[in-house]
Amino acid sequence: MLIDSIPEQIADLPLWERHQVALSIIRLDQTHPHISGNKWFKLQPALRDAKRTPGRPLLSFGGPYSNHLHALAYAGYQQGIPTLGVIRGEPVFPLNPTLQDAERWGMRLHFVTREAYARRSDPEWIECLRAELGDFQMVPEGGSSPAAVQACADIWSYLSPQASLPDYLACALGTGATAAGLITACPATTQVLVVPALKVSAETAGQMLSSHWTTSAYPSVSRYQVFSGDLPYARISPMLAALWYQLSTCYGIDLDPVYTLRVYYRLSQLLLQGGFAPGSRVALLHTGGLQGLRGCRAQIEQRAPAFSGPLPL
């Protein structure tokens, strides 16, 4: 870890001030310039295992703008561990900035069709990859594993000692490992709010969390609330595009549009519905991913002007 504690940014937004609720952003994205956010924590177990078998590559999966593969590539470069990235979709040249970074840091890129990528949990297909690419140590998509869940539970110990614990800590759900870890170690005075970054019901999102606790042998947990996901993964609506643009340009708050921006929007909905009592302290966990802005900034700038209406600011 390059810092002793995770900095906290106060979000001075008129909407929250009017409701007398304090909103802050826990800047987990500032843990490392390249292995940022929750990726730093989730990758630690795999990196430790890789050091026990020098020369054996770490292989994982992701899309063309994958934050996970981007972080894994740099971690491997930094620690002398070879890496393999299985990329969803056919290659497009020149490579996008995310994949250029990964290749520059020594990651070997292997492109597969979307149909093949859908088999990434199929043991038979994994063995076909092993026969084609050579032996490797597999890291699940997103870095999720029982050990990664435990690593994410340690995030609490890095929160700034100068800041009091929030009443609510909100985080995004992708594969669910980060949220599952946070919930298992949640202090008694805090409730974790989980917002999916993909279009799933609250019940399905809850099942994703439960599967992590089952495989990690964690006891039953409480003090959390799971919401439904309203948009397909990585879909940016005109409203979200306008919200991102206003938060960034007017208030200096840069959120990842795929994950943390959706969390902010859900929190603002809860606020407007009276979900937070005056005097409450709400914290949004910034899980990184800002490098992915290079893949969607043009989309944001194109769609933001198409939205007309009030924004929850």
N, C-alpha and C positions, 0 to 999 in steps of 0.2 A: 504494500500500500504506500502510495506516495504522499499521502496526507494523514495526519493523526485523527482527524475527524471530518465528517461530511458537512460542508457549509450549508447554511440555510438562507434562502432569499425571501424576504418579506414581499408579498404581492399587494401593493397599495392600489387596489382597484375600487372604484366608486361603489359598485354594486355590493361588495362585501362590507365596505364601510357603512353603507346605509343600513345593512342588516345587523351591524355590530358583531360580525363574525370575523375573526382573524384568519387570514389565509397565508400560508407560507409554502415555499417549494424547497424540498430537500434535494440538493443538487448532487445526487449520486453520479450524474454525468461528469462531474469534475474529479472523479477518483483517478482518472488517467486520460491523457489526450487521445489515445487510440483504443485502449481496452476499457471503455467507459461504462458507467452505470452498472446495472446488474450483471453484465457480462464478466466484469472483473471477478465477481464472487463466484458465478456459476462455473467458470473455467478453472478455478484453482484446483479442484480435485483431479480433473483430467490431466492437468499439467504436472501435478505431483506424480501421478501414475506413469506418465510418459517418461519422466526422468529415471524411472527404475528400469526401463528397457530402451536405452539410447539407440537412436537410429530407426526406431519403429514409428512410422508416421501416425499422426492424429488425423482421422478422417471424420468429416461432418457434412451436414447438408444445409442448403439454403437457397433463396432466390437470388436474382442478379444484384439486388441492393441489400443483401443480408447483413445486418449489424453483427450477428453472431459470427459469420465467416470472416468478416472484416476484423473483428477483435481476435479471433483465433489465429488468423494469419500473422498479425503483429505479435501476439504472444509467442507463437512458435519462432518467429524471426528473432525476437528479443532473447529467448531462452535456448536457442539452438535446437529446436525440435521441428522436424519436417512436418508439413501439413498438407492435407489433400482436401479440396473442396468439391463436393458433388453439387453442381449447379442445376437448378430447375430451368429447363428450356434450352433451345438451340442457341449456340453462340452468335453474338452480334458484334461485328468489328467495325470500328475500333471498340475495344472493351469500355464499358462505362467506368467512371472514376472509382467506384467501390472495388470492382474486379481488377482494375489497374493497380490499385494499392495492394490488393491481396497478392497479385502476381509479382509485384516488385518486392514484396516481403518474403517471397519464396514459396508461396502456396501453389501447388500443382492443381490446376483447374480441370475438372472432368464434367462436361455437359451431358445431360441426359434429357430425354423427352419427358413431358409432363406425365405421361402414362407410366413410364419407368420410375419417375420420382415418387409417384403415389405408392410404390412398393418399398419405400425406404425402411419400413418396419418388418418386412418379409425376410426371414432368415435365409431362405433359398436365394433371393435376389442379392442379399448381402454377400453370400458365398460366391456368387457370380462376379460381384465387384472385386472380391478378394483375389479371385483367379485372374482377373484382368489387370488389376492395379498392384498386386502384391499384398503382403501382409500389412495390417494396420490395426490400430486401436480406435474403435468407433466411439465418437461422441454424439449422443442423440441430438436431433434437430433442436436448435435453441440452447443447447448445453444442458438440457434437463436430465437429471438423474437423482437417485436418492441422496447421493453425496452433495449434489448441487443444492438440493432443498435445505440441507443442513448448513451449507455455506451461506445461503441467503438469510437464514435465521440469524447469522452473525451481523447482519446489517445494523441491527439495533445497537450493537456495542460501539458503532462508529458515529452515531448521532452526536452532534455537538453537545458537550457537557454544559455549555453555557445556556442552551435552550431547554426549556421545560418540555416534557413529552406532550404531544398534541392529544386532544380528545379523540380525533379521528385521523387515521393515516390512510390515504387513498393510493392505490397502485393499479396498474394495468395488468391484464391477464392475456398472455400469448399461449405458451405451453402450460403455464400455471405454476412452475417451480418457484419463482420468486415470491408470488403471493402465498403459496403453501408454506414456504419457509418463514415468511414474516408472521403469518398467523400462529405458527407453532410457538414462537418466542415472544408473542405480543404481550406487553406489560398489562397489568390488570386494569389500568386507568385508560387504556386506548382501545378503540375499535378499528379494525381494518376494513376498509371499503374496497371491494374488488370490482373493476370495470373491464369486461372483455374487450379486446381489440379486434375481435371477429364477430360475425353475426351468429350468436348462439343464445339459447335461452338461459335464464339464471339457473335453472335446474341442471342443464348440461355443463355450465361453467362450474357449478358446485361439485358435479361428478368428477370433473377434471382435477379439482383440488383433492377430493377424497382419494382418487387413485394414487396421488403422490403420497398421501399419508399412509395408505395401505402398504405400498411398496417400501416406504421408509420406516415402517413399523412404528409410526407415531401414535400416541393415544388420541382419543377424540379431543377436539379443540372447539373453542367457542370464541366469542368476542369478534365476530366478523359478519359482514353482509355482502352478498354477491348479487350483482345486477345482471340484466340481460345485455347483449351486444346488439346494437341497432343497425350496423353497417357491415358489409363484407370486408374482409381483411384488406387493409391498404387503400380502401375506397375513400376519397376525399370529396365530400359534398361541397357545393358552393358556400353553404353556411359555415362549414368547418374551415374552408379556405379563407373566408373573410375573417373568421375569429382568429385564426393563426396570424393573419397579416396585422390585425389590430393589436393583438397582444405583443407582437414583436416590434412593430414600428412605433406604437404609442406608449407602451409600458415597459419595453426592454425585457420582455419575458419570451424566451425562445424555447418552445416545446417541440418535441418530436410529433409530427402530425399523425403518425400511425398509431401511437400508443398514448403518450401523455396528454395530447390535445383532447382526446376522447374522454380521458379521465377528468380533465378540467370541465368539459362541457357537462358531464354527468353531475359533477359537484355543483355547478351553477344551477342546474335543474333542481337538485335537492334543496339548495338554498332558497330558491324562489317558491318552492313548495312548503317551506317552513320546516325542513328537515334538520336544521341546525338552530339550536336555541341561541339567543343573544349571549355574547360572552364566550361562545365555543371557540376552540382552536382547531383548525383543520390544516393538515399538511398533505401536499401532493408529492409523491415520490417520483422524482425525475429519473427515469431508468436509462437515460442516454439515447443513442440512436440519431444524434443530430447529423452524423455524416450522411445519413440517408436523405437529407434534404436536397442533396445534389440530384437525386432522382425524381423529386416531385416539386421542386420550386417552380418550375415552369407551369406545372399543372395548377399550383396554388395561385400564381399570378394571373392565370387565364380564368380561373373559376371564381375568384374572389369578387370581381366587379359584377358578376351575374347575380349576386345576392343583394337583396334590398330588404331591410327590416332591422329591428333592434337586435343587438348582440348582448350576451350576458356579461357585461363588463361594468 
